Amino acid sequence: MKTAGIIAEYNPFHQGHLRQISFLRENTKADYIIIAMSGDFVQRGAPALLPKHLRAEAALRCGADLVLELPVSVSCASAELFAKGGVELLSGIGVTDVLCFGSEKGSLPLFLKTAEILSGEPEEYRALLKAALKAGLSFPAARSKALGEYASGNERNLCKEEYQQFLSKPNNILGIEYCKALLRQKSPMQPLTLQRSGAGYHDQDLSLGMTPSASGIRKYLKEQLTQGNDALFMDSSGSSPLSRMLPLGSRNILDTAFREKRFVFEEDLDMLLFYCLLSGDAQSFSQYLDVSGELASRIERMRNQYQGFLQFAELLKTKELTRTRIQRSLLHIILKQKNPPAPVGYARVLGFRKSAAPLLSAIKKNGALPLLTKAADASAILEEPSLKEFQETVFASNLYEGLISQKTKGHFLHEMQKNVIII
């Protein structure tokens, strides 16, 4: 049995994601494809567009065999901790042979070399990083500068400008973190990368013929809703950009979700964050993950200018702190997250194909992590700190479900009552 893994958000699942699954099937001859997927909150410090069970269903209908949930502490962590947690989960189930990730580069050697530098942290590299941080650069910018200077000075075949271009791309950065996590954990999984095509990670252009970015799709959806257009998949010509950019299985799920108002944008956090800001102060804010003393004081000083989640994140942004880092910090305050993610201690199943029954049996037999198929069994199966990790994820999902039920005026469904998706 050969099994391949992907760490993903599917926010939402689009044609580029389908291409990656097809690539794995064709190039690795994998019998099964496992997805380690973010839950209801994602790595850029925001709620996921659709509930996790709907996104899991979209993945299954588009070719995945099993979808496992990343704990919330992992799913809304920095790139390094997100990658670390994803690798821990896929390695811990004991059956994953290959880890595939998309990248702008599309070939492995540079990822492996950079991961080796970051894992070993040579003295010269540390000195360059310290100097860049002292010069006032944000950590991502400082690390990119230090890596570029170190690698080009120690590797004859590396051009500094080309290397820093490689380091400037978001999917390349995440790919480096995956490779670094594989090295540090001595994981048996082999890395494999697929070059992204079409729109870049942050590109919001939905031009004809271009594979879209998830951010471009979310922007389009928000614009259509703002304009009062409920027919998201239909325009005067009988189609829309989304019709050609989402696979049918994903498109139908997204269409139904939007008709039923089962979606969440950052603006849905506006009043929730405002309450948290009013009920705290600099001292209490600084207890939360990623919130430095300086940022905590800035939050307290500027909260009277608060107009909404996105507006406040932009207001707080500085040369040293990126917008994404600020959003993650604000989300940590909302979710009451104070500590970095603990090692992933369980594998929770969100959904699977019936044909993947042998895969589940193999995980139960070979995996080092408890396989959780029923949320209600968690207290009997898990021990601390894994149980706490699960309970934090349940809290976050219940908060997300509350946002959904408030929008739909429907019944609140507790996380422990939700069923695994089986197709």
C-alpha positions as CSV (number, residue, x, y, z in Angstrom):
1,M,0.0,0.0,0.0
2,K,1.4,3.4,-1.0
3,T,0.0,6.5,0.7
4,A,0.6,10.2,-0.1
5,G,-0.2,13.2,2.2
6,I,-1.0,16.8,1.7
7,I,-1.2,19.6,4.3
8,A,-3.9,22.1,3.3
9,E,-6.6,24.6,4.1
10,Y,-8.9,24.2,1.0
11,N,-10.2,27.7,1.6
12,P,-12.0,26.9,-0.7
13,F,-11.0,23.8,-2.7
14,H,-10.3,25.0,-6.3
15,Q,-8.8,23.7,-9.6
16,G,-5.2,24.0,-8.4
17,H,-6.0,21.7,-5.5
18,L,-7.6,19.2,-7.8
19,R,-4.5,19.3,-10.0
20,Q,-2.3,18.5,-7.0
21,I,-4.3,15.4,-6.2
22,S,-4.3,14.3,-9.8
23,F,-0.5,14.9,-9.9
24,L,-0.1,12.6,-6.9
25,R,-2.2,9.9,-8.4
26,E,-0.3,9.9,-11.6
27,N,3.3,10.4,-10.4
28,T,3.4,8.4,-7.1
29,K,0.8,5.7,-8.0
30,A,-0.6,6.3,-4.5
31,D,-3.3,3.9,-3.4
32,Y,-4.6,6.5,-1.0
33,I,-4.3,10.3,-0.5
34,I,-4.6,11.7,3.0
35,I,-5.3,15.4,3.7
36,A,-4.2,17.0,7.0
37,M,-6.6,20.0,6.8
38,S,-7.0,23.1,8.9
39,G,-10.2,23.3,10.9
40,D,-12.4,26.3,11.3
41,F,-9.6,28.9,11.6
42,V,-6.7,29.3,9.2
43,Q,-3.0,30.2,9.2
44,R,-3.4,33.8,8.0
45,G,-5.3,34.6,11.2
46,A,-8.9,34.4,10.0
47,P,-11.9,32.1,10.0
48,A,-12.2,29.6,7.2
49,L,-14.7,30.6,4.5
50,L,-16.7,27.4,5.0
51,P,-17.1,25.0,8.0
52,K,-14.5,22.3,8.1
53,H,-16.9,19.4,7.5
54,L,-18.0,21.0,4.2
55,R,-14.4,21.6,3.1
56,A,-13.6,18.0,4.0
57,E,-16.5,16.8,1.9
58,A,-15.3,18.9,-1.0
59,A,-11.9,17.3,-0.8
60,L,-13.4,13.8,-0.7
61,R,-15.6,14.5,-3.7
62,C,-12.6,15.7,-5.6
63,G,-10.3,12.7,-5.1
64,A,-9.0,12.6,-1.5
65,D,-9.5,9.4,0.5
66,L,-9.2,10.6,4.1
67,V,-9.3,14.0,5.7
68,L,-7.8,14.6,9.2
69,E,-8.1,17.8,11.2
70,L,-5.2,19.8,12.3
71,P,-5.7,21.1,15.9
72,V,-6.6,24.8,16.0
73,S,-3.3,25.6,17.8
74,V,-1.6,24.4,14.6
75,S,-4.0,25.7,12.0
76,C,-3.7,29.3,13.0
77,A,0.0,29.2,13.9
78,S,3.1,30.7,12.1
79,A,4.3,28.9,9.0
80,E,7.0,27.1,11.0
81,L,4.6,25.7,13.6
82,F,1.9,25.0,11.0
83,A,4.3,22.9,9.0
84,K,5.7,21.2,12.1
85,G,2.2,20.2,13.2
86,G,1.2,19.0,9.8
87,V,4.2,16.8,9.5
88,E,3.7,15.5,13.1
89,L,0.1,14.4,12.1
90,L,1.0,12.8,8.8
91,S,4.1,11.1,10.2
92,G,2.3,10.0,13.4
93,I,-0.4,8.0,11.6
94,G,2.4,5.6,10.5
95,V,1.3,5.0,6.9
96,T,2.3,8.2,4.9
97,D,5.1,7.6,2.4
98,V,5.1,11.0,0.5
99,L,4.4,14.6,1.5
100,C,3.5,16.7,-1.5
101,F,3.4,20.5,-1.4
102,G,2.8,23.1,-4.1
103,S,5.5,25.7,-4.7
104,E,6.5,28.5,-7.0
105,K,9.9,26.8,-7.6
106,G,8.7,23.3,-8.5
107,S,11.9,21.4,-7.8
108,L,13.3,20.1,-4.5
109,P,17.1,20.7,-4.2
110,L,16.9,24.4,-3.1
111,F,14.2,23.5,-0.5
112,L,16.3,20.8,1.0
113,K,19.5,22.9,1.1
114,T,17.6,25.8,2.8
115,A,16.0,23.5,5.2
116,E,19.4,22.1,6.1
117,I,20.7,25.6,6.8
118,L,17.7,26.5,9.0
119,S,17.8,23.2,10.9
120,G,21.6,23.6,11.6
121,E,21.6,27.4,12.1
122,P,25.3,27.9,11.4
123,E,26.9,30.7,13.4
124,E,27.5,32.9,10.3
125,Y,23.8,32.7,9.4
126,R,22.7,33.5,13.0
127,A,24.9,36.6,13.0
128,L,23.5,37.8,9.7
129,L,19.9,37.2,11.0
130,K,20.7,39.2,14.1
131,A,22.1,42.1,12.1
132,A,19.0,42.2,9.8
133,L,16.6,42.2,12.8
134,K,18.7,44.9,14.5
135,A,18.3,47.0,11.3
136,G,14.5,47.0,11.8
137,L,13.4,44.3,9.3
138,S,10.4,42.1,10.1
139,F,11.4,38.5,10.9
140,P,10.4,37.1,7.5
141,A,12.3,39.9,5.7
142,A,15.3,39.5,8.0
143,R,15.5,35.7,7.6
144,S,15.2,36.1,3.8
145,K,18.1,38.6,3.8
146,A,20.3,36.5,6.1
147,L,19.6,33.3,4.1
148,G,20.4,35.0,0.8
149,E,23.7,36.4,2.1
150,Y,24.7,33.2,3.8
151,A,23.8,30.8,1.0
152,S,25.2,32.9,-1.9
153,G,28.4,33.2,0.1
154,N,28.8,29.5,0.8
155,E,27.3,27.9,-2.3
156,R,29.1,28.8,-5.6
157,N,26.1,27.9,-7.8
158,L,23.7,30.2,-6.0
159,C,23.0,33.8,-7.2
160,K,22.0,36.0,-4.3
161,E,19.3,37.8,-6.2
162,E,17.8,34.6,-7.6
163,Y,17.9,33.0,-4.1
164,Q,16.2,35.9,-2.5
165,Q,13.5,35.8,-5.2
166,F,13.0,32.1,-4.3
167,L,12.7,33.1,-0.6
168,S,10.1,35.9,-1.4
169,K,7.4,33.5,-2.6
170,P,4.9,32.4,0.1
171,N,4.5,28.8,-1.1
172,N,8.3,28.4,-1.3
173,I,8.6,29.6,2.3
174,L,6.0,27.1,3.5
175,G,7.7,24.3,1.5
176,I,11.0,25.1,3.2
177,E,9.2,24.7,6.5
178,Y,7.8,21.4,5.5
179,C,11.3,20.1,4.6
180,K,12.8,21.5,7.8
181,A,10.1,19.8,9.8
182,L,10.8,16.5,8.0
183,L,14.5,16.8,8.8
184,R,14.1,17.8,12.5
185,Q,11.5,15.0,13.1
186,K,13.5,12.5,11.2
187,S,10.3,11.7,9.4
188,P,10.2,8.7,6.9
189,M,8.1,10.7,4.5
190,Q,9.7,11.8,1.3
191,P,9.0,15.4,0.1
192,L,7.6,16.0,-3.4
193,T,6.8,19.4,-4.8
194,L,4.5,20.5,-7.6
195,Q,5.0,23.8,-9.3
196,R,2.0,26.1,-9.0
197,S,0.5,27.4,-12.2
198,G,-1.8,30.4,-12.7
199,A,-2.4,33.0,-10.1
200,G,0.0,33.6,-7.2
201,Y,-0.8,32.9,-3.6
202,H,-1.9,36.6,-3.0
203,D,-3.0,37.3,-6.6
204,Q,-6.7,38.1,-6.7
205,D,-7.1,38.1,-10.5
206,L,-9.7,35.7,-11.8
207,S,-8.8,36.1,-15.5
208,L,-10.1,33.6,-18.0
209,G,-7.8,30.6,-18.3
210,M,-5.9,31.3,-15.1
211,T,-5.9,28.9,-12.2
212,P,-7.2,31.0,-9.3
213,S,-5.8,31.7,-5.9
214,A,-8.0,31.0,-2.9
215,S,-7.7,34.6,-1.9
216,G,-9.0,35.7,-5.4
217,I,-12.0,33.5,-5.0
218,R,-12.8,34.8,-1.5
219,K,-12.5,38.4,-2.8
220,Y,-14.9,37.7,-5.7
221,L,-17.4,36.1,-3.3
222,K,-17.3,39.0,-1.0
223,E,-17.7,41.5,-3.8
224,Q,-20.7,39.7,-5.2
225,L,-22.4,39.6,-1.8
226,T,-21.7,43.3,-1.3
227,Q,-23.4,44.0,-4.6
228,G,-26.4,41.8,-3.6
229,N,-25.7,39.1,-6.1
230,D,-26.9,35.8,-4.8
231,A,-26.4,34.0,-8.1
232,L,-22.7,33.5,-7.5
233,F,-22.4,30.9,-10.2
234,M,-24.5,32.5,-12.8
235,D,-24.2,35.8,-14.8
236,S,-25.9,37.1,-17.9
237,S,-24.0,34.6,-20.1
238,G,-25.0,31.7,-17.9
239,S,-21.8,31.3,-16.1
240,S,-19.4,33.0,-13.7
241,P,-15.6,33.0,-13.0
242,L,-16.3,30.5,-10.2
243,S,-17.9,28.0,-12.6
244,R,-14.6,27.3,-14.4
245,M,-12.3,27.7,-11.4
246,L,-13.9,25.3,-8.9
247,P,-14.3,21.5,-9.5
248,L,-17.9,20.4,-9.7
249,G,-17.8,18.7,-6.3
250,S,-16.5,21.8,-4.6
251,R,-18.6,24.2,-6.6
252,N,-21.9,22.5,-5.6
253,I,-20.9,22.6,-1.9
254,L,-19.9,26.2,-2.0
255,D,-23.1,27.2,-3.9
256,T,-25.3,25.5,-1.4
257,A,-23.4,26.9,1.6
258,F,-23.8,30.5,0.3
259,R,-27.4,30.0,-0.5
260,E,-27.9,28.9,3.1
261,K,-25.5,31.6,4.5
262,R,-23.2,29.0,6.0
263,F,-20.0,30.9,5.4
264,V,-17.8,33.2,7.5
265,F,-15.7,36.2,6.6
266,E,-13.3,38.2,8.8
267,E,-16.0,40.9,9.3
268,D,-18.1,38.3,11.2
269,L,-15.5,38.6,14.0
270,D,-15.9,42.4,14.4
271,M,-18.0,42.6,17.5
272,L,-16.4,39.5,19.1
273,L,-13.0,41.1,18.9
274,F,-14.3,44.4,20.1
275,Y,-15.7,42.8,23.2
276,C,-12.3,41.1,23.8
277,L,-10.4,44.4,23.4
278,L,-12.8,46.2,25.8
279,S,-12.6,43.5,28.5
280,G,-8.8,43.4,28.6
281,D,-5.7,45.6,29.0
282,A,-2.1,45.6,27.9
283,Q,-1.1,43.2,30.7
284,S,-3.8,40.7,29.8
285,F,-3.2,40.9,26.1
286,S,0.5,40.2,26.5
287,Q,-0.4,36.8,27.9
288,Y,-1.6,35.6,24.5
289,L,0.5,33.9,21.9
290,D,2.4,36.2,19.5
291,V,1.3,39.3,21.4
292,S,4.5,41.1,22.6
293,G,4.5,43.7,25.3
294,E,4.9,46.4,22.7
295,L,2.0,45.1,20.6
296,A,-0.2,44.7,23.7
297,S,0.4,48.4,24.6
298,R,-0.3,49.4,21.1
299,I,-3.6,47.5,21.1
300,E,-4.7,49.1,24.3
301,R,-3.6,52.6,23.1
302,M,-5.4,52.3,19.8
303,R,-8.6,50.4,20.6
304,N,-10.7,53.5,20.7
305,Q,-10.0,53.8,16.9
306,Y,-11.5,50.3,16.4
307,Q,-13.9,49.9,13.5
308,G,-13.6,46.2,12.7
309,F,-11.2,43.2,12.6
310,L,-9.5,43.9,9.3
311,Q,-9.4,47.7,9.9
312,F,-7.8,47.2,13.3
313,A,-5.2,44.8,12.0
314,E,-4.2,47.3,9.3
315,L,-4.1,50.0,11.9
316,L,-1.7,48.0,14.1
317,K,0.6,47.0,11.3
318,T,4.2,48.3,11.5
319,K,7.4,47.8,9.6
320,E,8.4,45.0,12.0
321,L,5.0,43.3,12.2
322,T,3.3,42.0,9.1
323,R,-0.5,42.2,8.6
324,T,-0.8,38.4,8.8
325,R,1.2,38.3,12.1
326,I,-1.2,41.0,13.5
327,Q,-4.3,39.0,12.4
328,R,-2.9,35.9,14.1
329,S,-2.3,37.8,17.3
330,L,-5.8,39.2,17.3
331,L,-7.2,35.7,16.6
332,H,-5.2,34.3,19.5
333,I,-6.8,36.9,21.8
334,I,-10.3,35.8,20.6
335,L,-9.5,32.1,20.9
336,K,-7.7,32.6,24.2
337,Q,-4.6,30.9,23.0
338,K,-1.6,31.5,25.2
339,N,0.9,28.7,24.3
340,P,2.6,27.5,21.2
341,P,1.1,24.2,19.8
342,A,2.0,21.1,21.7
343,P,3.1,18.1,19.7
344,V,0.1,16.8,17.8
345,G,-1.3,14.0,20.0
346,Y,-4.2,12.5,18.1
347,A,-5.6,12.1,14.5
348,R,-9.2,13.2,14.3
349,V,-11.1,12.0,11.2
350,L,-13.3,14.6,9.5
351,G,-14.3,12.4,6.6
352,F,-13.3,9.4,4.5
353,R,-14.3,7.4,1.5
354,K,-15.9,4.0,2.2
355,S,-13.2,2.5,-0.1
356,A,-10.5,3.8,2.4
357,A,-11.5,1.3,5.1
358,P,-8.2,-0.7,4.6
359,L,-6.4,2.6,5.1
360,L,-8.1,3.3,8.5
361,S,-7.3,-0.3,9.6
362,A,-3.6,0.3,8.7
363,I,-3.5,3.5,10.7
364,K,-5.0,1.8,13.7
365,K,-2.4,-0.9,13.4
366,N,0.7,1.1,12.6
367,G,0.0,4.6,13.9
368,A,1.6,6.2,17.0
369,L,-1.3,8.6,17.4
370,P,-4.8,7.6,18.6
371,L,-7.3,7.6,15.7
372,L,-10.4,9.6,16.7
373,T,-13.5,8.8,14.6
374,K,-16.1,9.9,17.2
375,A,-15.6,13.3,19.0
376,A,-17.5,11.9,22.0
377,D,-14.8,9.3,22.6
378,A,-12.1,11.8,23.1
379,S,-12.2,11.9,26.9
380,A,-11.9,8.1,27.0
381,I,-9.1,7.8,24.4
382,L,-6.9,10.9,24.9
383,E,-4.7,11.9,27.8
384,E,-3.2,15.3,28.7
385,P,-1.9,17.4,26.9
386,S,-3.7,15.9,23.9
387,L,-7.1,16.1,25.5
388,K,-6.6,19.8,26.2
389,E,-5.5,20.3,22.6
390,F,-8.7,18.6,21.4
391,Q,-10.9,20.7,23.8
392,E,-9.3,23.9,22.6
393,T,-10.2,22.9,19.0
394,V,-13.8,22.1,20.1
395,F,-14.1,25.5,21.7
396,A,-12.9,27.2,18.5
397,S,-15.3,25.2,16.4
398,N,-18.2,25.9,18.6
399,L,-17.4,29.6,18.4
400,Y,-17.3,29.3,14.6
401,E,-20.6,27.4,14.6
402,G,-22.1,30.2,16.8
403,L,-21.2,32.7,14.1
404,I,-22.9,30.5,11.5
405,S,-26.1,29.9,13.5
406,Q,-26.3,33.6,14.3
407,K,-26.1,34.4,10.5
408,T,-28.6,31.7,9.4
409,K,-30.9,32.1,12.5
410,G,-30.7,28.3,12.6
411,H,-30.1,25.7,15.3
412,F,-26.7,25.6,17.0
413,L,-25.0,22.3,16.5
414,H,-22.3,21.5,19.1
415,E,-19.1,20.1,17.8
416,M,-19.5,16.9,19.7
417,Q,-22.7,16.2,17.8
418,K,-21.3,16.5,14.4
419,N,-20.9,13.3,12.3
420,V,-17.9,12.2,10.2
421,I,-18.4,12.7,6.5
422,I,-18.5,9.4,4.7
423,I,-19.0,9.1,0.9
